Amino acid sequence: MSKMTVVNTVANSIMVLGFSAFLVFLFGRENSLMHKLGKANNIIVKGALSMCATVALYNAITMDSASGTGTLMNVSIAILFCWAAVFHYFRFVKGAESHTGMNKVEARKATKRVK
């Protein structure tokens, strides 16, 4: 097994985690803005993230060896989505309660009152 295959497999594994985290952060919270965008947008985003996660998982399981540029692209996407998931968590999930001055229970109650 070549070093490029190992790097590509690790990158694909990280992409699966990043895509999955984004699915949870965008659709797994009651106060997510995605719920206000409408059904068509939700289907597009869920479908795209799900397909990306599925393909990355398949590539990781089969230890698919991409070309040098393909591996570089996978590493870049893995880094981008890892950063985006961490940023989204601290800004919108964990940071939501610190910006409002409410704890999680109070934030949920306030969100339900708005709906």
Helices and strands as residue ranges (DSSP letters): H 3-27, G 33-36, H 39-62, H 68-88, I 89-93, H 94-100, H 104-114
